[in-house]
Amino acid sequence: KEVTYSLAKNEEWFGEKKYNLGLDFPNLPYLIDGDVKLTQFTAIMRYLGRKLDMYPKTEKDLARCEMLEQNIYDLKTLRLAWIAYNEKFEERKDKLLETLPVRLAEVAEYIGEGPYAMGDKITYVDFIIYEILDQIKLFSLSFSRPDHFSDPRITEYMKRMENLPNLKEYFESPDCNAKRYTIHDPFLIWALGRTTSGAARIEKNFMQ
């Protein structure tokens, strides 16, 4: 069951739920699956990957998958999120727009013809990659840089993810939170826009 909390009515989370769910490290997002209670996005994604048979099978593939996972996180946390919270947004934004093509080219080269990041088998990291690429695409388009997403290896990869039957159904559903959530906190300098808003939710939805 999906549970969402309103920023405008945050007392529901902070006052009623945060410390009453039996979570070791209370935070959002969280996952409760029977007697398994988890917080921290990466821990949740890896758990779902193992449970839903979307986890690398060999040590070599696992190491490469985790490397890719951390690299794509860098694009978000050390770049996209970093400037969104920075008072020198305009200055940092221009620098990020200049450097993104190199970083995106690295991701494109790694994925290649795919069809997925680790080859023929879809893994949990594909959902993380898609979410962050979607956010970067929105950022680039917001500042008139559609050329950032001209590489067919990236665009075709994103289309394959979007056209997974259950994901496609989810994105087209009125229940899709991607249609109403912002990428970052709404009070930040750059926060607005459509986002996939939770790769963990997307991954679980894919398997239902």
N, C-alpha and C positions, 0 to 999 in steps of 0.2 A: 504494500500500500504506500502510495506516495503522499508525503506530508509536506506542505509548504508553510512558510511563516511570513507574515507581512511586516515590512520595515516600519510601516506607519503604526502598527500595533505590536511592537516588539516585546511587550510585556508577556505575551503568550509564550514566547521562547525563554526570555530571561527570567520571568517570574514563575512560570508554571512548569516548564518542561526541562530546561537545561540541566538542572541538577537532580531530576527525578526520573531519569530514564535508565539509570544503572550504567552510564557510560564512564569509562575510566578517565577519559580526557574530553569532557563535554565540549562539543563544538558542532558547527555545521560545515559540510554535510555529515550526516551519520547514517549508518545502516544497521538495522536490527533484523537478523535472519535466524529465527529460533533462539538458541542460546548464544549466538555470535553477535556481539555488539561492537561496532567499529566506528571510529571517526578517523579523519585524515583521508583526503581524496585519493592519494596513491595507494594506501593500504586497502581502501574499498575497491579500487579498480583491480588490483592484483588478486584480491579475494574472489571477486566476481569472475575474473579471467580463469582462475583455477576451477571454480565451481561449474562454470558454463563451458568448459573445454575450449577455452580461448587463451591458452597459456603455452608458451614454447615448450617443446618436448625434450630438448637437449641443453646441456650447460652452455654450449657455444651460442645457440639461438637465444637462450635466456639472457646471456651477457649482452648480446647485440641488441636485443629488444629493450633492455634496461638502459643501454647507452642512448638509444633513440628516444626513449621516454624522457630522459633527463635533458637531452638536447632540445626537444620540442618545448619542454617546460621552461628552458632558458629563454626561448623566444617570447614567452608570455611574461614570466616573472621578472627577468632581468631587462626586458625591453618594453613590452606593451604596458604591463602594470606599473613599471617603474616610472614611465613618463606620465601616466594618468594621475599618479599621486604627487607629481613634482610641480612645484610652483614655477619652474622654468619650462613649462610645457611647450611653448612655441619653439623655443630653441632646441629642446631635446627631440621634439616631434620631427623637425626637419632633418636632424641627424639620423633618426631612426628610418625615415623614409629613404634616405640615401643608402643605408646599409642593409635594409631588408632583402633586396634582390640577391645578394651573396648568400645570405642564410637560407633563403627559400630555395636557391639553386642547389645547395647542399642536401636539403630534404628531398628535392626532386630526383637528384642523382641516386640517393639511397633507395628510394622507392622504385625508381626505374619504371618498367612496364607493369610492375606489381604482379597480380592485380592488387595485392595488399602489401603493407609495409614489410612483412616478413616473408613475402612470396605468395604461394597459392592459398595458404591458410590464414583466415582472419584471426587476429589476436586482440586482446584488450587494448593494446597500445594504438590500434587503428582508431578507436573511438576518441582517445585523447588527442591524437594528431588531427583528426577531422575537426574537433571542437576548436582547437587553437588556430588552425588554418582558417576556419570560418571567421574567427574574431579578427585575425590579421587582415583577411580580405575586406572585412567591413571597415577597418581602420584605413586601409589603403584607398578604398573607394571613397571614403569620407573626405580625403584630401587629393582627389583627382589623380590617383595613380593606379589605374586599371592594369597597366603594364606589369605590375608585380605578379599578376596571375595570368600571364600569357603563356606560360610553359604548359604544354598539354599533359605532361606527366603529373602535374599538380591538379589541373582542372579535371582531367579524366578520373583521377583518383577520388576527388571530392564527389564527382557525379556518381561513381560506383557506390560510395558510401551512402549518398542521399537516396539512391534507388534500391537499396536493400529493402525488400518488401515491407518488413515491419517498421523500419525507420521511415520509409516513405509514408506509410499510414500514420505514423506518429506525428511527423512534421505537418501533415495535412489536417490533423485532428484539431478541433477547437480546444482540446485539453493540453495542447503543446505549449509549454511555458516559454518556449523560444520566441513566441509572438508578443510577449509582454514584459520580459525581463531585460534589464540592461546588462552590459558586460561587467561594468564596475559599479561601485556605489554611486547612486544617482546624484550625489552632491559633489562629485569630482569634476575636474575641468573637462575631461573627456570620458563620458560614461555611457552615452546613449547608443542605441542600436540593437538590432536583432542578434541574439547569440543562441547557440545550442543549449546553453545553460544547464550543464550537468552531464558530462559524458557517462558517468556511472548510471544515471537513469536511462540514457540512450542505449547503453550496452545491455542492460537488463531487458529493455523493451524489445531489442532485436531478437532475443531468444524466446520471448513469450509466444 
